[in-house]
Amino acid sequence: MFMPDDVTPALLAQQKPGDNAPPFSVSELSGALKRTVEGAFGHVRVRGEISGWKRHASGHCYMSLKDETAVMDAVLWRGQAASLAFRPEDGAEVIASGRLTTYPGRSKYQLVVDRMELAGEGALMALLDKRRRALAAEGLFDEANKRPLPFLPRIIGVVTSPTGAVIRDILHRLADRCPTRVIVWPVPVQGEGAAAKVAAAIRGFGAMQGPDRPELLIVARGGGSIEDLWAFNEEEVVRAAATSPIPLISAVGHETDTTLIDHAADRRAPTPTAAAEMAVPVRAELVALLDELSARSRRCLSRGAERARERLELTACRLPEPAALIALPRQRFDELGDRLPRALAARAGYARADLAGIAPRLRRELVEQKIERSAERLAALWQMAQLVHPDRPLSRGFARVTTRDGRTLVSADAARAAAALSLRFADGEVEVAVTVDGAPITAPPPAARLERKRPRPYVAPQAGLFDTGD
């Protein structure tokens, strides 16, 4: 019979006679099971498919490993999770190494994982294909999003390891073709944290401002196994490349190596050296091309000038002589010049005779017309003056009230203020005094009175100033 090591004689003494198995507490039995399981399975390697992957806020990771018929819980502590070379996800087939233990609080057993790796290249390819389809469904690999590379970038940003041969190959190739300023963002290209740093470098270049901002990016790494290149298959690297505001060339691995960043980049280069060749043209070829274009331009200009000269000479041969062109007009001009003095003299004689004939009659008629128009205007002005004369209404029974000095009054207040008034009728004037309630109003002192201006007498309009009585 199995008996735990911690069962004491005192515990046996408590058993009733005839009992074959001593009773254990739940904790005692759970502890015995935990020691047994951990002793028998202190180090195991388990192959299975990840299910229910979850990373807790503490950094610990929880999951299940399953196959066709069984499921086992597993836990990956924070320290071990940070050293993983890939990012686990549901559906990935892995080989987990660790120890089996129990969890008494839930009567469960679980695998405490110390190390985890993908289960062979087939599993890696299956995970890669699954991730590729998911990212392609989001449109990250669409050809419509690809941008053309700048023809001659002023600054090139390179994301790669600063100590590898890749950066030396790129710099050497750029110097041979067309020397260009290069800014290197050093990153690890494999291992734990490589994917996060590569993505951060791509985003960092895109966030740069000012004159040092690159016009083209190259993400480069040398060849290696699929595990070595796995950082460039991570989702955060692919998303950073797809959303980069700067055109990007992917140069990861050799020509036969393919990573997901190749699909998201604007251009894929089979090698880092080929990426440098894509980035810049050959300076010598540019100089030769410019020389050729300059020579062609000169030839075109000279050929055009020569053809224009030929056309001008051909046209000039067909034109008549200048003297022949102006001979007839010159003759006509001479003839008109001879006739002009005679014609002017004859015309002046005719005009002089006409003027002598009409001058006497014209002078008398003009004077009479002017006198007649002046008489008409004077009569109209005189009639207007008679109409507005202030004494014109007096002949119809009206009287004009004035002060003693001749100022016309138009209100009762003005009359009371004046005290002494004059009433002008058509046949003369009458002096009057103003009274209020029967009492006379004292007139202003004589010194304040102004000299009275007598108006001109009204004269009835005449029949006409220039009537002759005819």
C-alpha positions in Angstrom: 0.0 0.0 0.0 1.3 3.5 -0.9 1.8 5.6 2.2 3.0 9.2 2.2 6.2 10.1 4.0 4.6 12.6 6.3 2.2 10.1 7.9 3.2 10.0 11.6 2.7 7.2 14.2 0.3 9.4 16.1 -1.9 9.6 13.0 -1.8 5.8 12.8 -2.8 5.5 16.5 -6.0 7.4 15.8 -7.2 4.8 13.3 -9.9 2.4 14.4 -9.0 -1.2 14.7 -9.7 -3.0 11.5 -9.2 0.0 9.2 -6.9 -0.9 6.3 -6.2 2.6 5.0 -5.6 5.6 7.2 -7.6 8.8 6.3 -5.6 11.8 4.9 -6.6 15.4 4.9 -7.1 17.0 1.5 -3.9 19.1 1.9 -1.9 16.1 2.8 -3.0 14.1 -0.2 -2.6 17.1 -2.5 0.9 17.6 -1.2 1.7 13.9 -1.7 0.4 14.0 -5.2 2.4 17.2 -6.0 5.7 15.6 -4.8 5.0 12.5 -6.7 4.2 14.2 -10.0 7.1 16.7 -9.7 9.5 13.8 -8.8 8.4 11.6 -11.7 8.1 14.4 -14.3 10.8 16.9 -13.2 11.8 17.6 -16.8 9.6 16.8 -19.9 9.3 18.0 -23.5 5.8 18.2 -24.8 4.7 18.7 -28.4 1.3 20.2 -29.0 -0.8 23.0 -30.5 -1.2 26.3 -28.6 -4.8 27.1 -27.6 -6.2 29.9 -25.5 -2.9 31.9 -25.4 -3.2 34.9 -23.0 -0.5 37.3 -21.7 -1.4 38.6 -18.2 -0.7 42.2 -17.2 2.0 40.8 -14.9 3.9 39.4 -17.9 3.1 35.8 -17.2 1.5 33.8 -20.1 -1.1 31.2 -19.8 -2.2 28.6 -22.5 -3.2 25.1 -23.2 -1.3 22.5 -25.2 -3.5 20.1 -27.1 -3.5 17.3 -29.6 -6.2 15.2 -31.1 -7.4 13.6 -27.8 -6.0 15.5 -24.8 -5.5 19.0 -23.4 -2.9 20.1 -20.9 -2.7 23.5 -19.1 0.6 25.3 -19.3 2.1 28.4 -17.8 5.1 30.5 -18.9 6.5 32.8 -16.3 7.5 36.4 -17.3 11.2 35.8 -17.3 11.0 32.8 -19.7 8.4 34.6 -21.9 10.8 37.5 -22.5 13.4 35.2 -23.9 11.2 33.6 -26.6 12.5 33.9 -30.2 9.0 34.1 -31.6 5.6 35.4 -30.6 3.3 32.5 -29.7 -0.3 32.5 -31.0 -3.2 30.2 -31.1 -2.8 27.4 -33.7 1.0 27.3 -33.6 2.5 23.9 -33.0 5.3 24.1 -30.5 7.6 21.9 -28.4 7.5 23.1 -24.8 10.2 22.0 -22.3 9.6 22.3 -18.5 8.4 20.4 -15.5 5.0 19.0 -14.6 3.4 20.2 -11.4 0.0 20.3 -9.7 -2.1 23.2 -8.6 -3.7 22.0 -5.3 -6.1 25.0 -5.2 -7.9 23.6 -8.3 -7.0 19.9 -8.3 -5.3 20.4 -11.6 -1.9 19.7 -13.1 -0.1 21.9 -15.4 3.2 22.3 -17.3 5.5 25.0 -16.1 7.4 25.9 -19.4 11.0 26.8 -19.2 11.7 26.9 -23.0 9.4 26.8 -26.0 10.2 26.5 -29.7 8.2 26.0 -32.9 7.9 22.3 -33.8 10.0 22.2 -36.9 10.1 24.1 -40.2 6.7 22.8 -41.2 5.1 24.4 -38.2 6.9 27.6 -38.9 5.7 27.7 -42.5 2.1 26.9 -41.4 2.2 29.8 -38.9 3.8 32.1 -41.5 1.2 31.2 -44.1 -1.6 31.8 -41.6 -0.2 35.2 -40.6 0.4 36.1 -44.3 -3.3 35.5 -45.2 -4.5 37.4 -42.2 -2.4 40.5 -43.0 -3.2 40.3 -46.7 -6.9 40.3 -45.9 -6.4 43.7 -44.2 -4.9 45.1 -47.4 -1.4 45.6 -46.1 0.1 43.9 -49.2 -2.0 45.6 -51.9 -0.1 46.7 -54.9 -2.1 49.9 -55.0 -0.3 51.0 -51.9 3.2 50.6 -53.4 5.0 53.9 -54.0 7.7 54.6 -56.6 11.2 55.0 -55.2 12.8 58.5 -55.5 15.2 58.7 -58.4 18.2 60.2 -56.6 17.5 60.3 -52.8 19.5 62.9 -50.9 19.5 60.9 -47.7 19.0 57.1 -47.2 18.1 55.6 -43.9 19.3 52.0 -43.2 17.8 49.7 -40.5 20.2 46.9 -39.9 22.9 45.6 -37.5 25.8 48.0 -37.2 28.4 45.2 -36.9 27.5 42.9 -39.7 28.7 42.7 -43.2 25.4 43.9 -44.5 26.0 47.6 -43.7 29.5 47.5 -45.2 28.2 46.0 -48.4 25.5 48.7 -48.7 27.9 51.5 -48.1 30.5 50.1 -50.5 27.9 49.7 -53.2 26.5 53.2 -52.7 30.0 54.7 -52.9 30.7 52.8 -56.2 27.4 53.9 -57.8 26.6 57.3 -56.5 27.9 58.6 -53.1 24.9 59.5 -50.9 24.5 60.4 -47.3 23.5 57.4 -45.2 21.9 57.4 -41.7 22.1 54.0 -39.9 19.6 53.0 -37.2 21.4 50.1 -35.4 19.1 47.2 -34.4 19.5 43.5 -33.6 18.3 41.5 -36.5 17.4 38.3 -34.7 16.6 37.0 -31.2 14.4 38.3 -28.4 13.2 41.9 -28.9 14.6 42.2 -32.5 11.1 42.6 -34.0 10.1 45.4 -31.7 13.4 47.3 -32.3 13.2 47.0 -36.1 9.6 48.3 -36.0 10.6 51.1 -33.7 13.4 52.1 -36.1 11.1 52.2 -39.1 8.6 54.4 -37.2 11.4 56.5 -35.9 12.7 57.3 -39.3 9.1 58.2 -40.4 8.7 60.6 -37.5 11.8 62.5 -38.2 11.5 66.1 -39.4 13.8 68.7 -40.9 16.7 68.4 -43.3 18.0 65.1 -41.9 14.8 63.2 -42.7 15.6 60.3 -45.1 13.9 60.1 -48.5 14.3 56.3 -48.8 14.6 53.5 -46.2 16.4 50.1 -46.5 15.6 47.4 -44.0 18.4 44.8 -44.5 19.7 41.6 -43.0 21.9 38.8 -44.3 20.8 35.3 -45.0 19.9 32.6 -42.5 17.4 30.0 -41.5 13.7 30.7 -41.2 14.2 30.9 -37.4 16.9 33.5 -37.8 14.7 35.6 -40.1 11.6 35.2 -38.0 11.8 38.8 -36.6 10.9 40.1 -40.0 7.8 38.0 -40.1 6.4 39.5 -36.9 3.2 41.4 -37.3 4.5 44.7 -35.7 7.4 44.8 -38.2 5.0 44.2 -41.2 2.6 46.9 -40.0 5.4 49.4 -39.5 6.7 48.8 -43.0 3.2 49.0 -44.6 2.4 52.3 -42.8 5.9 53.9 -43.3 5.5 57.5 -44.8 8.9 57.0 -46.4 9.3 54.6 -49.4 10.9 51.4 -48.2 13.1 48.6 -49.7 13.1 45.2 -48.0 16.5 43.4 -48.3 16.2 40.5 -45.8 18.1 37.3 -46.5 19.2 35.9 -49.8 17.3 35.7 -53.1 15.5 32.5 -52.1 14.5 33.8 -48.7 11.0 35.4 -48.3 9.7 37.2 -45.3 6.4 39.0 -44.7 8.1 42.4 -44.7 8.9 41.7 -48.4 5.2 41.8 -49.2 4.6 45.0 -47.2 7.6 47.0 -48.5 7.4 49.2 -51.6 10.2 47.2 -53.3 11.8 43.9 -52.5 15.6 43.4 -53.1 17.0 39.9 -53.3 20.1 41.0 -51.4 21.3 44.0 -49.5 23.7 44.8 -52.3 20.8 44.8 -54.8 18.9 47.1 -52.5 21.8 49.7 -52.8 21.6 49.3 -56.6 17.9 50.0 -56.5 18.3 53.0 -54.3 20.6 55.1 -56.5 21.6 55.2 -60.2 25.1 55.0 -61.4 26.7 58.4 -61.3 28.9 57.7 -64.3 25.9 56.6 -66.3 24.1 59.8 -65.3 27.0 61.9 -66.4 27.2 60.0 -69.7 23.5 60.4 -70.2 23.7 64.2 -69.5 26.6 64.5 -72.0 24.6 62.6 -74.6 21.5 64.7 -74.0 23.6 67.9 -74.2 25.1 66.8 -77.5 21.7 65.9 -78.9 20.4 69.3 -77.9 23.2 71.1 -79.6 22.7 69.0 -82.8 19.0 69.7 -82.8 19.7 73.5 -82.4 22.3 73.6 -85.1 20.1 71.5 -87.4 17.1 73.7 -86.8 19.2 76.9 -87.4 20.6 75.4 -90.6 17.2 74.5 -91.9 15.9 78.0 -91.1 18.8 79.6 -92.9 18.1 77.5 -96.0 14.4 78.4 -96.0 15.3 82.1 -95.6 17.7 82.0 -98.6 15.2 80.1 -100.7 12.5 82.7 -99.9 14.8 85.6 -100.5 15.6 84.3 -104.0 12.0 84.3 -104.9 11.4 87.9 -103.9 11.7 90.8 -106.5 14.3 93.5 -106.3 13.4 96.3 -103.9 13.8 99.0 -106.6 11.3 97.2 -108.8 8.8 97.0 -105.9 8.8 100.8 -105.4 9.3 102.0 -108.9 5.6 102.4 -109.7 4.7 104.0 -106.4 7.6 106.4 -106.8 6.4 107.4 -110.3 2.9 107.9 -109.0 4.2 110.1 -106.2 6.2 112.3 -108.5 3.1 112.8 -110.7 0.9 113.8 -107.7 3.7 116.1 -106.5 3.6 118.0 -109.7 -0.2 118.3 -109.8 -0.6 119.3 -106.1 0.5 123.0 -106.3 -1.7 123.7 -109.3 -4.7 122.1 -107.7 -4.2 124.0 -104.5 -3.9 127.3 -106.3 -7.1 126.7 -108.3 -9.0 125.6 -105.2 -7.9 128.7 -103.3 -9.1 130.9 -106.2 -12.6 129.3 -106.2 -12.9 129.7 -102.5 -11.8 133.4 -102.6 -14.5 134.1 -105.2 -17.2 132.4 -103.2 -16.3 134.4 -100.1 -16.3 137.7 -101.9 -19.8 137.0 -103.2 -21.5 136.2 -99.9 -19.5 138.4 -97.5 -21.7 141.5 -97.6 -24.9 139.6 -97.2 -23.5 137.4 -94.5 -22.3 140.3 -92.4 -25.8 142.1 -92.3 -27.8 138.9 -91.6 -25.5 137.9 -88.7 -25.9 141.3 -86.9 -29.7 141.2 -87.3 -29.9 137.7 -85.9 -27.8 138.5 -82.9 -29.9 141.6 -82.1 -33.1 139.6 -82.4 -31.9 136.9 -80.0 -30.6 139.5 -77.5 -34.1 141.3 -77.5 -35.9 138.0 -76.9 -33.7 137.2 -73.9 -34.1 140.7 -72.4 -37.9 140.6 -72.7 -38.0 137.2 -71.0 -35.8 138.5 -68.1 -37.9 141.7 -67.7 -41.1 139.6 -67.6 -39.7 137.4 -64.9 -38.6 140.4 -62.8 -42.1 141.9 -63.0 -43.7 138.6 -61.9 -41.6 138.4 -58.7 -41.8 142.2 -57.8 -43.1 142.5 -54.2 -45.4 145.4 -55.1 -47.2 143.6 -57.9 -50.1 142.3 -55.6 -50.8 145.8 -54.2 -52.8 146.7 -57.2 -55.3 144.0 -56.3 -56.1 145.3 -52.7 -53.2 143.9 -50.8 -50.9 145.9 -48.5 -47.2 145.2 -47.5 -46.2 145.7 -43.9 -42.8 147.1 -43.3 -40.8 148.7 -40.6 -40.0 152.5 -40.8 -36.7 151.6 -42.4 -38.3 149.5 -45.1 -37.8 145.9 -43.8 -40.8 143.7 -44.7 -42.5 141.9 -41.7 -44.1 138.5 -42.0 -45.2 137.7 -38.4 -47.2 139.3 -35.6 -44.3 138.9 -33.2 -42.0 140.9 -35.5 -44.7 143.6 -35.8 -45.1 143.9 -32.0 -41.3 144.2 -31.7 -41.2 146.9 -34.3 -44.0 149.1 -32.7 -44.0 151.6 -35.5 -45.0 150.2 -38.9 -45.7 151.4 -42.5 -48.5 150.0 -44.6 -47.7 150.3 -48.3 -50.6 150.4 -50.8 -50.6 150.7 -54.5 -51.1 154.5 -54.3 -48.9 155.3 -51.2 -47.8 154.6 -47.7 -49.6 154.9 -44.3 -47.7 155.2 -41.0 -49.3 153.2 -38.1 -48.5 152.5 -34.4 -48.9 149.0 -32.9 -51.2 148.7 -29.8 -51.7 145.7 -27.4 -55.0 145.7 -25.6 -55.5 149.3 -26.6 -52.1 150.5 -25.2 -49.5 151.7 -27.7 -46.1 150.0 -27.8 -43.2 152.3 -27.5 -41.1 152.4 -30.7 -37.4 151.7 -30.6 -35.2 154.8 -30.1 -34.3 156.7 -33.2 -30.6 155.9 -32.9 -31.4 152.2 -33.4 -33.4 152.8 -36.6 -31.7 152.2 -39.9 -32.1 154.4 -42.9 -35.1 153.2 -44.7 -34.5 152.0 -48.2 -37.4 152.8 -50.5 -38.1 150.1 -53.0 -38.3 150.8 -56.6 -41.9 151.5 -57.8 -43.6 148.7 -59.6 -44.0 149.4 -63.3 -46.3 147.3 -65.5 -44.6 145.2 -68.2 -44.1 146.9 -71.6 -45.4 145.4 -74.7 -41.9 145.1 -76.2 -38.5 146.8 -76.1 -37.8 146.7 -79.7 -41.2 147.2 -81.2 -41.0 149.5 -84.2 -44.7 150.3 -84.4 -44.9 148.6 -87.8 
